[in-house]
């Protein structure tokens, strides 16, 4: 069994990012929040608007997770990780596709 060197993993994170990451992990402990994330997201879109909701998510957690709102942002994020010597898996949150977008089932 390999020993994990957490110091090496998290050395490039700022204190602010470590706090954000910890808060995200704490939120994920509550299954009611996780299971109803789509409902909370939709409600926030209706109350605050889609742009404000997405900007808040980006502000709080965008710098912790790889991604983007379009293929160009995703490619930029993946190249940045590759340049840091990190390996990642690209995926998308298909549960948040717009009604007009095609959902591909595998």
C-alpha positions, -999 to 999 in steps of 0.1 A, spaced: 0 0 0 14 34 -11 17 61 15 0 94 4 21 125 8 -6 151 14 20 179 17 30 173 -18 -6 171 -31 -17 204 -15 15 224 -15 3 246 -45 -30 255 -28 -33 288 -9 -49 289 25 -80 304 10 -83 275 -14 -77 250 13 -106 265 33 -128 265 2 -119 228 -4 -126 219 32 -160 237 31 -169 219 -1 -160 185 14 -181 194 45 -211 202 23 -207 169 6 -212 150 39 -249 161 39 -268 138 15 -299 160 15 -277 188 -1 -260 165 -25 -291 147 -37 -310 180 -41 -283 200 -57 -302 203 -90 -332 217 -71 -310 242 -52 -293 252 -85 -327 258 -103 -340 277 -73 -309 299 -73 -313 305 -110 -349 317 -105 -341 339 -75 -307 353 -84 -305 346 -121 -283 322 -140 -254 345 -144 -252 355 -108 -256 318 -97 -228 306 -120 -205 335 -110 -210 327 -73 -201 290 -80 -171 301 -100 -160 325 -73 -162 301 -44 -152 268 -61 -141 276 -97 -104 277 -89 -105 244 -71 -120 223 -98 -110 217 -134 -136 228 -159 -152 255 -178 -184 266 -193 -174 257 -228 -148 235 -246 -123 263 -248 -122 269 -211 -120 231 -205 -91 228 -228 -73 257 -211 -78 241 -177 -66 207 -189 -35 222 -204 -27 240 -172 -29 208 -153 -8 190 -178 19 217 -175 19 211 -137 25 174 -143 -10 164 -131 -32 137 -147 -69 142 -148 -102 129 -161 -125 152 -180 -162 148 -174 -192 171 -175 -223 176 -153 -248 163 -177 -276 167 -152 -273 205 -157 -276 205 -195 -301 230 -208 -334 215 -221 -323 224 -256 -291 205 -253 -289 168 -262 -283 144 -234 -262 115 -245 -267 83 -227 -239 58 -226 
